[in-house]
Each structure stands twice: as structure tokens, then as C-alpha cells.
Amino acid sequence: MKKEILRTEGDVNISPGRTKWMESNNSHKETQHLLAEDERLFLHQSMSTPCIDVLEACNNATICNIQGKSYLDFHGNNVHQVGFANPYVIEQVKKQLDELSFCTRRFTNRTAITFADTLTSLLPKDLNRVLFAPGGTSVIGIALKLARVVTGKHKVISYWDSFHGASMDAISAGGEAVFRQHLGPMMPGAIRIPPPMNNNGFFEDEMKSADYLEYVIEKEGDIGAFIAETIRNTDVQIPSKKYWKRVREICDKHDIILILDEIPIAMGRTGKMFAFENYDIEPDILCLGKGLGGGIIPFAAMVCRERYNIAQNISLGHYTHEKSPVGCAAAQAVIDYIKNEDLLKKVKIDGDWIENELYKLQQKYAIIRNIRGIGLLWGIELRHSHNDKSATEEAEKVMYSCLEQGLSFKVSQGNVLQLSPALTIERHELERALEILDNAFSIL
Ligand SMILES: Cc1ncc(COP(=O)(O)O)c(C=O)c1O
């Protein structure tokens, strides 16, 4: 298949920038050997294989390659809210492994029950039924199926450019066309609307996206659900409270199930345990994953309204590791750690600091068109000042320069540098990251 460069969720590994990086980082024999072996054995994909480097260790906010070089990891696949190799999470996981390492279907276990209780106690009163699964995409699938069962309708609305996972049902409902290319036919009934982007979106006013949602619901007449990320993680799109309140109203008025996908951004990323808490709204179904397993155990959860508990005769989430005691132990430890360490408070303080620093950077470099973020999730959007065009090449240059200097992050949509550090990152590390970014922009 032709190697077109399609930039969406993250930066790609077939760009000229990548070739240059590989050529200038080819002196370490074992690294070269392992990268070649990896390339020989794994199926190639644009955002993973061939890979960029070989890791040997990870700890809190950093990852370390086999040559001993450390990178501050502001990417982390969004699993590192409590830091990599969090000692408390590891201790709890080890304890669980010694006690009960797996729970066979038809049986339950104390750890799963305790964690289900902990999770639902943090959520609005009526969000109190859970299903667990080994990954985010799986709980999205469960949510979509549950919405069909509850409403009797198969149609679902989502945003163009949204991402909800890589399986066939998730790419069908998702809005990134490149994820569907060459793969059809897709699941029927997915209808997409323009997202409420706060700059350079389809609508000048984000509320128009809400109006359009209602328009489509009324025109179609048989929509079951609306699925969206509360805050778009990859290119950091943050709707207003007014927008979300209006969407909630629309869903209530038309009996549409509101599925919020917070797989990458819950567990404190936005300064709240769950992102929807920033908006004074409640979802009907909430999807969690990634950092829920502490970056150690693949683990995800779907939480829904009590009244949706009506599918006794079907298996909506028939996953082998459903009531995983080890996954639940990790997730319990993540929540306990966030609370015990008062991490949400730290995120707010660090978020204010980073916002200030990023605005200073924007004053210095005209190519920085927009800074946006919340808590410890930030996006730096690059555009050419003379024509407002996406500065894709420059974004890649900044990224590779930062990698060279020991800071890793992803570039989303080709021109948004996404900064998503461990919430446990130390202030001097944040300072170092900003210094590295400044250096990278200065040599553009
Ligand atoms: C918003 C969103 N939803 C769902 C998923 C799928 O999660 P997983 O990769 O754990 O299946 C992702 C993964 O990147 C995501 O970013």
C-alpha cells in the first residue's frame, strides 16, 4: 500500500523528520540491532513500528533508553497519571498477585467488589453500575452495545475527528476518517457532526455545534446515543461549560444517551478526578481506562445509570479478564494514591504554573498560534503567522529537537504539540521541559 503521510492522533514514523532523526541517532550498536529486530518482527503501523528508540526503564515522569538516556515523558500514552512504576501501585499489585491473580468467570472477588464500590462512590449517585474490561476500546464497545439495548436504537452521533479506540465498532463510531480507510464496510448508524473546536473549527461559535447536534437528532428521529470525549485529549480541545450544559439539555430533551469517553483524561488529568466534573454535568455512561490501571495493568471501566441494568440475558462485556483482581487492585491503588497525595491540588497548582510559562513562550515565538489546556494537559498549536497555515514541518522539528534534548511528547493533527506529563512530575522537571521547549523553538 502507498505510504501516504496521514497525520491525525499522533506523529508518524514515515516522515522526512523521522528519517533524519534515525540517521543522526545510529551510533549505538545494540539499539540499532534491537530496532531492526523490532522492525523485522512486528507488523508495521504508522504510529508505532518502526520505533524510535529502545526503552529499558521508566520511573515517575521519565523513561530511560538502553543507553542510559532519560526522556521526560509528556506522552506516556496517557497512562501515567500517578507516574510510571508508582511504588504504591506496584506494592498493591504484588500483594494481589500473591493472593488471587485471576478470577474465573462466574466467580467474583473482594478486590473487584471493593474497587467497584470505591469508583461508584466517587461518581454521581445514579452512576452506580459498572463493567470492567482489559482496555478502553472494549468499554467503548460495551457502551455502544448498552446504548442500543437501552434505547432500542442503533444510531449514534459522534464528532468528526474524534477517536474512541481502534476496533471495528470504535472506528465506525469514531470520526477520524483515516482510521477507517481501506477497512470498510463499517458498523452502520454512525452519524458525525463538526466538533465544538475553539479555534479553526468548522463553526465560528462552539454553540453552533450543539445546535447542529439537536438539528441532526430531530431530522434523523431515531438516534440512541451521542458519544464524545468531554475534552478532546490529543489536540486539547476544551469546550465551555455553556456548551456541555446545552448538550446535556439536548440529550435529556430527546432521550439520547450521553456517553462520555474519558479514557485518557480522567483520574486527575484535568485537576478533577473526572473531566465532566469541570462542567457541572453528568454523563449517562462514562468510559474510563488507560491511567486507571496505573500504567501497569491494562484495565478499563464502564459506569452507567442504575436503570440501564436491564441486559441480564445478554453478555455485553464478555471479556476474559473482566473482574481482574490485579486490574482492580491497580485501579484501587491509583485512586487511593491520588487522594492520599492530594494530587488534584498539585495538578491545579502545576497547571497554573505551566499556563503562565507557555504564555511567556507564546510571546517569544510568533509561530505559536494558540496555547490551550487544563490541569496538566496542554496543547501548543503552531501556525505560520503570515498565512495562518498549519506549521507541520516546524512542529516535527520542535519535537525531534526536544527528543534530542530529552523531552518526549506527541504532535497531534500535524501541528499541535501535546504536553501530558505524569501528574506526579516534580517542579524542576517541569522547568527543565519548558527550557527544552524554549531551546527547540529558538533554533527553528
Ligand atoms: C479518547 C480515547 N478513547 C478510547 C481509546 C482506546 O483505548 P485503548 O487503547 O485502551 O483501547 C483511546 C486510546 O488512545 C482514546 O484516546
The ligand as an SDF file (V2000), in Angstrom:
LIG
                    3D

 16 16  0  0  0  0  0  0  0  0999 V2000
  -10.3120    9.0230   23.6750 C   0  0  0  0  0  0  0  0  0  0  0  0
   -9.9200    7.5890   23.5920 C   0  0  0  0  0  0  0  0  0  0  0  0
  -10.8700    6.6510   23.6620 N   0  0  0  0  0  0  0  0  0  0  0  0
  -10.5750    5.3480   23.5970 C   0  0  0  0  0  0  0  0  0  0  0  0
   -9.2760    4.9160   23.4530 C   0  0  0  0  0  0  0  0  0  0  0  0
   -8.9730    3.4400   23.3660 C   0  0  0  0  0  0  0  0  0  0  0  0
   -8.3190    2.9800   24.4980 O   0  0  0  0  0  0  0  0  0  0  0  0
   -7.3990    1.6540   24.4350 P   0  0  0  0  0  0  0  0  0  0  0  0
   -6.2580    1.9770   23.5490 O   0  0  0  0  0  0  0  0  0  0  0  0
   -7.0160    1.4000   25.8670 O   0  0  0  0  0  0  0  0  0  0  0  0
   -8.2360    0.5670   23.8970 O   0  0  0  0  0  0  0  0  0  0  0  0
   -8.2480    5.8530   23.3640 C   0  0  0  0  0  0  0  0  0  0  0  0
   -6.8480    5.4200   23.1640 C   0  0  0  0  0  0  0  0  0  0  0  0
   -5.9870    6.1450   22.7710 O   0  0  0  0  0  0  0  0  0  0  0  0
   -8.5770    7.2280   23.4410 C   0  0  0  0  0  0  0  0  0  0  0  0
   -7.6360    8.1670   23.3630 O   0  0  0  0  0  0  0  0  0  0  0  0
  1  2  1  0
  2  3  1  0
  2 15  2  0
  3  4  2  0
  4  5  1  0
  5  6  1  0
  5 12  2  0
  6  7  1  0
  7  8  1  0
  8  9  2  0
  8 10  1  0
  8 11  1  0
 12 13  1  0
 12 15  1  0
 13 14  2  0
 15 16  1  0
M  END
$$$$
